[in-house]
Structure formats: structure tokens, C-alpha cells
């Protein structure tokens, strides 16, 4: 088809290109890796087919059936006609058929890491921490620019203006993104945040790849603070989603999850609690009044004065008995002490002098009963009030005990 030399409209040129593509190229079969796959609410599928050096947009209408569920990263073969999307001036493949031809490198890497972490137990429910129902301090890891952080902040400000936000910004796309995201999660461990939101907006598998890396997965797994993963759109799934304690469909949804109780709801809950406490206190006061009334009317309290007098009389009697016992005990102790004293005095070496007896002393020592006297010994006769010097003229042995013994 020849094109006129005169100027043509954009629509006319687009129509000419459409006819040229249809007639000159016709039906094509193309293999490549799916990227940016999106299934619209209408059922139509939109995606990009790419290889290492080029890409082309594709569309597959809902009326065309598929035997599998396409995903970003899959290697496929599509068949269809080249067409022009006039509204944007872009050419695309209008796909009639699609068959799976294998999986792309990114998808294989994703599957390998997912399998490895599953074996480590990173996805096990026992490692999932509960998200606080009423967090007051919320940490956020995402880019400091763009719509995501604004959506999160505006949602929290509207629903939970009382919350304190800790933003730890990180690059969420590119070579440095995994380490920056992991470092931000670790940095927030030093705060008193109750929960963390980690995420970014939607994009292709390449755009979201930072959240499919080991550093980010380990940082989420090792976090002491519960984490909500909010990466991409509802249809996007990343490794971070599986490791996190909770997955949110979008960053805005994550903000809504941590602010389930807005200000009005909190005030209502506080009012309900206040009412319950008031009713509980009233019931408790009523119970105490009943107990007090019961005690006041009880026999024990009404006869308290008589019982008190009885106890006082019993105490007086006990006091008198104690005084009597104490005096008796003191007298017995005194008598016993006097007896012991007298006995000890009788045992004193000089005690016989009090009874008129005398002791014999030779030199500086007293003579005992088993020491014999000899003729011409000089001794001293020691009496109670006098001492006499004597010289022994004669010693006669005689058993004194037998001589003075009492007759039987």
C-alpha cells in the first residue's frame, strides 16, 4: 500500500502501519520470558515478552483459553498477529495461543532460594510472630521518595494520628537495594517499634527482585520485631512475603492493617471499657455493702462488748495465776539456793573451826588425815580465833572412828 505524499493524520498513519504489519508479516511465533504480567479484572492479560536485548508488549484477551497460569519469569512461546495499540502508538502481539517453554533465569533463582529457605524453616508457622492489635510505634522500610511512603503516612495519619512513625529509608530497586533494605531492618531493631512495614510499589519481577534475595530474607527472619511485607500489588509474591510474619496486598493495605482501630474506634472502645469498669465497681461496692451489713447484724458483732469483757476477765485471771506461780517459783528457788550455799560452806576447809574443831599445820601446809605425826614434830594448832605452838612428845596409834562411833 502506497502512502500519499500529502500530510496524513496520525490515525491514518497508524491504520496504514497496522495494515502493513498484518499483511506483510502476518502470524508470528515468538519465544521469550514473561515480564510484568498483569491479569485485569476483565480477564484480559497484559505482559511483556523479552530476551536479553529486546522486549515487546503482548495482549491475550479473556476469550482465549490457557492450559496454565502465566507468571512473570516464565519462558513461553506465543502465537498471534502483530497489531498497533493506536491510543499509545505502540505495536504489540495480539496472542492467540501461549505455551510454556521453560522458566527464565530470575524465576529459577526465585524457585531455588524459596526451596532453600523452606528447608531452613524460614516459612514455618512457629517462627511467625503475632502482629500487635494496637501498635503505637511503627517502623517503615521503603524509599523516602515516591507514592508508597506518602500512601503509608497519609493512611496512618488519617486512621491512627496518635502513632509514632520511624522511617528508615532504603533503596528498593537496583544492585544496592538488598543490602540497604537489610541494613534498615537491622537498624530498626534498636528502636522501640511495635511492628515494621517493609515494602515498595508494584513493578516487574526485575523491579521487585531485591525482595527475592537472601540478605532481605535473613534480616526479616532474624528480626525481633514483627514484620508486615507489603511488596508490589496483590498479584505480586516475593520471598519477603513468605518469610514475613504477615503479607499485605499493598503498602496501603499494610498501613490499614496496623491501624485497624482508628481514633473514633479507639474512643468507642475506651468508652466501652469505662462503662464496664463502672459497672464492675458498682457491683463490687454493692457486694461490700451486703457483707458489711451482714457483719453489722451478726451475733458476734452484736455481742462484741460482752465477749470483750469475758476476754478481759480471763486475762486478769491469767495475770493473777502467773503472779502466784512466779512468787512460788522464786521462793522455791531461794530455798534451794540457801541449801546449796550451806552445803558449799560445810565443804570449806575452815568450816570445822566454826564447830570448835582445830587444824594442824606444819610449816605452810595443813596436815591431812592420812599424814602421820612423829615424836618431836613441831606443829601449830589452828583454831577459829587462836593459833598455838606445840611439840609432839608422844604418838599413839589408835582408830578414832571406832572409838567414837555411835553404838549400834
Secondary structure per residue as TSV (DSSP state, phi and psi in degrees):
chain	resnum	aa	ss	phi	psi
A	1	X	-	360.0	125.2
A	2	X	-	-83.6	145.3
A	3	X	-	-103.6	134.1
A	4	X	-	-64.1	149.6
A	5	X	S	-73.1	-24.8
A	6	X	S	-72.4	158.1
A	7	X	-	-59.6	141.3
A	8	X	-	-121.0	163.3
A	9	X	-	-77.4	163.9
A	10	X	H	-62.4	-40.0
A	11	X	H	-63.5	-40.8
A	12	X	H	-64.3	-42.8
A	13	X	H	-64.8	-42.0
A	14	X	H	-62.4	-40.9
A	15	X	H	-64.0	-39.3
A	16	X	H	-64.6	-41.0
A	17	X	H	-65.2	-38.6
A	18	X	H	-61.1	-46.6
A	19	X	H	-64.4	-38.4
A	20	X	H	-63.8	-45.9
A	21	X	I	-63.1	-41.5
A	22	X	I	-67.9	-44.6
A	23	X	I	-81.3	-38.6
A	24	X	I	-84.8	-35.3
A	25	X	I	-102.8	-44.3
A	26	X	-	72.3	-144.4
A	27	X	E	-75.4	137.2
A	28	X	E	-126.1	152.9
A	29	X	E	-122.3	120.5
A	30	X	E	-128.9	138.3
A	31	X	E	-112.3	144.9
A	32	X	E	-180.0	-178.1
A	33	X	E	-100.7	132.3
A	34	X	E	-71.8	136.1
A	35	X	E	-139.7	148.3
A	36	X	E	59.1	41.5
A	37	X	E	-71.6	132.8
A	38	X	E	-137.5	130.7
A	39	X	E	-106.4	113.0
A	40	X	-	-73.4	162.6
A	41	X	T	-60.6	-26.9
A	42	X	T	-73.7	-13.0
A	43	X	S	99.6	-10.4
A	44	X	-	-73.1	147.9
A	45	X	E	-114.7	135.3
A	46	X	E	-126.3	135.9
A	47	X	E	-161.5	172.0
A	48	X	E	-114.4	136.9
A	49	X	E	-106.9	128.6
A	50	X	E	-142.2	163.2
A	51	X	-	-133.7	-162.0
A	52	X	S	-68.2	-16.6
A	53	X	S	-132.3	-2.0
A	54	X	-	-157.6	165.3
A	55	X	E	-149.6	158.4
A	56	X	E	-146.1	140.5
A	57	X	E	-75.1	148.4
A	58	X	E	-136.3	153.5
A	59	X	E	-137.2	141.1
A	60	X	E	-134.8	113.8
A	61	X	-	-70.5	156.9
A	62	X	T	-60.7	-25.8
A	63	X	T	-72.6	-15.0
A	64	X	S	-92.8	122.2
A	65	X	-	-81.3	155.1
A	66	X	-	-130.2	146.1
A	67	X	S	-95.5	1.6
A	68	X	S	-150.5	169.9
A	69	X	-	-102.8	109.6
A	70	X	-	-66.4	147.4
A	71	X	-	-141.0	153.5
A	72	X	T	-60.1	137.6
A	73	X	T	99.3	-12.1
A	74	X	E	-81.3	144.9
A	75	X	E	-92.5	123.3
A	76	X	E	-134.8	166.6
A	77	X	E	-120.0	124.6
A	78	X	E	-113.8	152.2
A	79	X	E	-131.2	132.7
A	80	X	E	178.4	-164.8
A	81	X	E	-111.7	147.5
A	82	X	E	-73.6	135.1
A	83	X	E	-139.3	166.9
A	84	X	E	-116.0	128.1
A	85	X	E	-87.9	96.8
A	86	X	T	-59.7	-36.4
A	87	X	T	-58.9	-37.5
A	88	X	T	-106.8	-4.8
A	89	X	T	66.2	37.4
A	90	X	E	-121.8	143.3
A	91	X	E	-94.2	153.0
A	92	X	E	-153.6	168.3
A	93	X	E	-96.9	124.0
A	94	X	E	-89.6	99.3
A	95	X	E	-80.9	130.3
A	96	X	E	-93.8	-34.9
A	97	X	E	-138.6	154.8
A	98	X	E	-147.5	131.6
A	99	X	E	-128.8	146.7
A	100	X	E	-74.6	131.9
A	101	X	E	-116.5	4.2
A	102	X	E	133.7	-174.0
A	103	X	E	-121.0	143.8
A	104	X	-	-74.4	170.8
A	105	X	H	-61.6	-42.3
A	106	X	H	-64.7	-42.1
A	107	X	H	-64.9	-39.6
A	108	X	H	-63.6	-41.0
A	109	X	H	-64.7	-40.6
A	110	X	H	-60.0	-48.7
A	111	X	H	-64.3	-38.6
A	112	X	H	-66.5	-44.8
A	113	X	H	-67.3	-38.4
A	114	X	H	-61.9	-42.4
A	115	X	H	-65.8	-41.6
A	116	X	H	-62.7	-45.7
A	117	X	H	-70.0	-32.2
A	118	X	H	-63.9	-39.2
A	119	X	H	-66.3	-32.3
A	120	X	H	-75.2	-13.7
A	121	X	T	89.4	13.8
A	122	X	T	-64.0	-22.8
A	123	X	T	-99.2	-1.1
A	124	X	-	-64.9	139.8
A	125	X	G	-59.2	-27.5
A	126	X	G	-65.9	-20.5
A	127	X	G	-91.7	-5.2
A	128	X	-	-78.5	126.3
A	129	X	-	-95.1	148.8
A	130	X	-	-71.8	138.8
A	131	X	-	-81.2	127.6
A	132	X	-	-57.8	139.2
A	133	X	T	-71.3	-29.2
A	134	X	T	-136.9	69.1
A	135	X	-	-70.1	138.9
A	136	X	S	-105.8	-19.1
A	137	X	E	-131.8	121.0
A	138	X	E	-122.8	126.3
A	139	X	E	-95.8	143.7
A	140	X	E	-130.5	128.9
A	141	X	E	-117.2	110.5
A	142	X	S	-168.4	-177.9
A	143	X	-	-69.7	142.3
A	144	X	S	-77.3	-8.9
A	145	X	S	-120.2	161.3
A	146	X	S	102.5	-180.0
A	147	X	H	-77.4	-27.0
A	148	X	H	-61.9	-52.6
A	149	X	H	-64.3	-36.2
A	150	X	H	-65.6	-40.3
A	151	X	H	-63.1	-42.9
A	152	X	H	-64.3	-48.6
A	153	X	H	-64.5	-42.2
A	154	X	H	-67.0	-37.5
A	155	X	H	-65.4	-44.6
A	156	X	H	-68.2	-38.0
A	157	X	H	-64.8	-36.5
A	158	X	H	-75.4	-41.4
A	159	X	H	-94.2	-34.6
A	160	X	-	-138.9	70.0
A	161	X	T	-65.3	-14.8
A	162	X	T	-79.0	-12.3
A	163	X	-	-76.7	147.9
A	164	X	E	-100.4	132.2
A	165	X	E	-108.2	129.8
A	166	X	E	-109.1	105.8
A	167	X	E	-95.2	122.7
A	168	X	-	-117.9	93.6
A	169	X	-	-68.8	150.3
A	170	X	-	-153.8	149.8
A	171	X	-	-69.2	131.0
A	172	X	-	-109.5	10.1
A	173	X	S	-154.1	137.7
A	174	X	S	113.8	179.6
A	175	X	T	-65.3	-35.5
A	176	X	T	-87.1	-6.9
A	177	X	H	-60.1	-46.9
A	178	X	H	-55.9	-46.2
A	179	X	H	-68.7	-36.8
A	180	X	H	-67.2	-41.5
A	181	X	H	-64.5	-44.8
A	182	X	H	-61.8	-42.4
A	183	X	H	-64.7	-38.0
A	184	X	H	-65.8	-41.0
A	185	X	H	-62.4	-42.9
A	186	X	H	-66.1	-38.5
A	187	X	H	-63.0	-37.2
A	188	X	H	-71.7	-12.9
A	189	X	T	-66.3	-20.5
A	190	X	T	-88.0	5.0
A	191	X	S	-104.5	176.3
A	192	X	-	-100.6	30.2
A	193	X	-	-62.6	142.9
A	194	X	S	-86.8	-27.0
A	195	X	E	-157.6	152.3
A	196	X	E	-119.1	141.7
A	197	X	E	-110.6	123.2
A	198	X	E	-122.5	121.4
A	199	X	E	179.5	-170.9
A	200	X	E	-163.8	177.1
A	201	X	-	-79.7	-177.6
A	202	X	-	-73.9	172.7
A	203	X	-	167.1	-173.2
A	204	X	-	-75.7	172.9
A	205	X	T	-60.3	-31.3
A	206	X	T	-68.9	-39.8
A	207	X	T	-64.1	-36.1
A	208	X	T	-91.5	3.0
A	209	X	G	-62.1	-28.7
A	210	X	G	-56.6	-29.5
A	211	X	G	-87.5	5.6
A	212	X	G	-112.5	25.0
A	213	X	S	-112.5	158.3
A	214	X	H	-65.3	-42.9
A	215	X	H	-57.0	-42.2
A	216	X	H	-68.7	-42.5
A	217	X	H	-60.7	-43.3
A	218	X	H	-67.6	-39.4
A	219	X	H	-63.2	-40.0
A	220	X	H	-67.7	-44.7
A	221	X	H	-63.6	-37.1
A	222	X	H	-87.1	-3.3
A	223	X	-	-66.7	136.5
A	224	X	S	-83.9	-14.4
A	225	X	S	-100.1	134.3
A	226	X	E	-56.4	142.1
A	227	X	E	-125.0	135.1
A	228	X	E	-106.5	123.3
A	229	X	E	-89.0	128.9
A	230	X	E	-136.4	77.5
A	231	X	E	-113.8	121.0
A	232	X	S	74.0	-148.4
A	233	X	S	-101.3	-177.4
A	234	X	T	-62.0	-30.8
A	235	X	T	-86.5	-7.6
A	236	X	-	-88.3	131.0
A	237	X	-	-126.2	135.1
A	238	X	-	-128.2	169.0
A	239	X	H	-58.5	-38.4
A	240	X	H	-57.5	-35.4
A	241	X	H	-63.2	-39.3
A	242	X	H	-73.5	-33.2
A	243	X	H	-81.4	-33.7
A	244	X	S	-62.1	162.5
A	245	X	S	-73.2	-24.4
A	246	X	E	-156.2	141.4
A	247	X	E	-107.0	133.0
A	248	X	-	-108.0	144.7
A	249	X	S	-63.1	-35.9
A	250	X	S	-145.3	164.5
A	251	X	H	-58.5	-38.3
A	252	X	H	-63.6	-40.6
A	253	X	H	-62.8	-35.4
A	254	X	H	-63.9	-43.3
A	255	X	H	-62.2	-36.1
A	256	X	H	-69.5	-34.4
A	257	X	H	-64.7	-37.6
A	258	X	T	-87.1	-0.1
A	259	X	T	-129.3	44.6
A	260	X	-	-61.4	-29.2
A	261	X	S	-105.4	99.4
A	262	X	-	-74.5	-179.5
A	263	X	H	-60.1	-44.6
A	264	X	H	-64.3	-41.7
A	265	X	H	-64.1	-40.5
A	266	X	H	-62.9	-42.0
A	267	X	H	-62.9	-39.3
A	268	X	H	-64.2	-42.9
A	269	X	H	-63.8	-40.8
A	270	X	H	-62.9	-41.2
A	271	X	H	-63.6	-42.4
A	272	X	H	-62.0	-43.0
A	273	X	H	-64.1	-41.5
A	274	X	H	-60.5	-43.2
A	275	X	H	-63.9	-41.9
A	276	X	H	-64.0	-41.0
A	277	X	H	-64.7	-40.4
A	278	X	H	-62.5	-46.2
A	279	X	H	-63.2	-39.8
A	280	X	H	-64.7	-41.9
A	281	X	H	-65.4	-41.3
A	282	X	H	-62.2	-43.3
A	283	X	H	-64.3	-40.4
A	284	X	H	-65.1	-41.5
A	285	X	H	-63.0	-41.2
A	286	X	H	-62.1	-42.6
A	287	X	H	-61.7	-41.8
A	288	X	H	-66.9	-38.2
A	289	X	H	-61.5	-43.0
A	290	X	H	-63.0	-42.2
A	291	X	H	-64.4	-41.1
A	292	X	H	-64.4	-42.9
A	293	X	H	-62.8	-41.1
A	294	X	H	-63.1	-40.6
A	295	X	H	-67.9	-40.2
A	296	X	H	-61.8	-38.9
A	297	X	T	-89.9	3.0
A	298	X	S	-74.3	153.6
A	299	X	H	-60.4	-40.3
A	300	X	H	-61.8	-43.5
A	301	X	H	-74.0	-38.0
A	302	X	H	-65.1	-33.4
A	303	X	T	-100.7	22.3
A	304	X	H	-62.0	-40.7
A	305	X	H	-62.5	-46.7
A	306	X	H	-61.6	-42.6
A	307	X	H	-66.6	-34.9
A	308	X	H	-65.9	-43.4
A	309	X	H	-61.2	-41.6
A	310	X	H	-57.7	-44.7
A	311	X	H	-65.8	-38.2
A	312	X	H	-64.1	-43.5
A	313	X	H	-62.4	-41.6
A	314	X	H	-63.1	-38.3
A	315	X	H	-65.4	-40.6
A	316	X	H	-62.2	-45.4
A	317	X	H	-61.4	-41.9
A	318	X	H	-63.5	-36.2
A	319	X	H	-66.6	-43.9
A	320	X	H	-62.6	-44.2
A	321	X	H	-60.7	-39.3
A	322	X	H	-66.2	-40.1
A	323	X	H	-63.3	-44.9
A	324	X	H	-59.8	-46.3
A	325	X	H	-63.2	-36.9
A	326	X	H	-67.2	-43.8
A	327	X	H	-64.1	-43.6
A	328	X	H	-61.6	-41.3
A	329	X	H	-65.8	-39.3
A	330	X	H	-65.8	-41.5
A	331	X	H	-63.2	-45.4
A	332	X	H	-61.5	-40.4
A	333	X	H	-66.4	-39.1
A	334	X	H	-64.5	-45.7
A	335	X	H	-59.8	-44.0
A	336	X	H	-64.9	-38.6
A	337	X	H	-66.3	-41.8
A	338	X	H	-62.8	-40.7
A	339	X	H	-63.0	-42.8
A	340	X	H	-65.5	-38.5
A	341	X	H	-64.5	-44.1
A	342	X	H	-63.1	-40.7
A	343	X	H	-63.8	-41.9
A	344	X	H	-65.3	-38.2
A	345	X	H	-64.5	-37.8
A	346	X	H	-66.4	-23.4
A	347	X	T	-86.0	-5.9
A	348	X	S	-68.6	141.6
A	349	X	T	-58.3	-30.1
A	350	X	T	-94.2	0.2
A	351	X	G	-59.1	-37.8
A	352	X	G	-59.4	-27.7
A	353	X	G	-60.5	-31.3
A	354	X	G	-67.9	-21.6
A	355	X	G	-101.5	12.6
A	356	X	T	94.8	0.3
A	357	X	-	-81.4	166.5
A	358	X	-	-127.9	159.5
A	359	X	E	-118.4	146.1
A	360	X	E	-99.2	133.7
A	361	X	E	-128.9	131.4
A	362	X	E	-117.9	113.0
A	363	X	T	71.1	-124.7
A	364	X	T	-107.5	18.2
A	365	X	E	-136.9	147.6
A	366	X	E	-82.0	146.8
A	367	X	-	-88.7	134.2
A	368	X	-	-91.4	173.0
A	369	X	T	-65.1	-26.2
A	370	X	T	-92.4	2.5
A	371	X	S	-97.7	121.6
A	372	X	-	-82.0	151.7
A	373	X	-	-95.4	152.7
A	374	X	-	-128.2	156.0
A	375	X	T	-60.7	140.3
A	376	X	T	74.8	3.9
A	377	X	-	-66.6	139.9
A	378	X	E	-98.9	125.8
A	379	X	E	-134.2	166.0
A	380	X	E	-112.7	134.7
A	381	X	E	-99.7	112.9
A	382	X	E	-102.3	118.0
A	383	X	-	-112.7	-176.2
A	384	X	S	-62.7	-37.9
A	385	X	S	-127.1	11.4
A	386	X	-	-156.8	159.1
A	387	X	E	-132.0	128.4
A	388	X	E	-116.4	141.1
A	389	X	E	-90.2	134.6
A	390	X	E	-141.4	154.7
A	391	X	E	-126.1	129.4
A	392	X	-	-76.6	121.6
A	393	X	-	-95.3	-31.6
A	394	X	-	-154.6	142.8
A	395	X	-	-121.4	121.3
A	396	X	-	-115.9	125.2
A	397	X	-	-79.2	129.3
A	398	X	-	-157.8	140.7
A	399	X	-	-83.6	102.8
A	400	X	H	-68.6	-36.1
A	401	X	H	-61.8	-38.5
A	402	X	H	-72.0	-36.0
A	403	X	H	-67.2	-38.2
A	404	X	T	-104.7	11.7
A	405	X	-	-68.3	150.3
A	406	X	-	-71.0	138.8
A	407	X	-	-65.2	146.4
A	408	X	-	-81.7	360.0
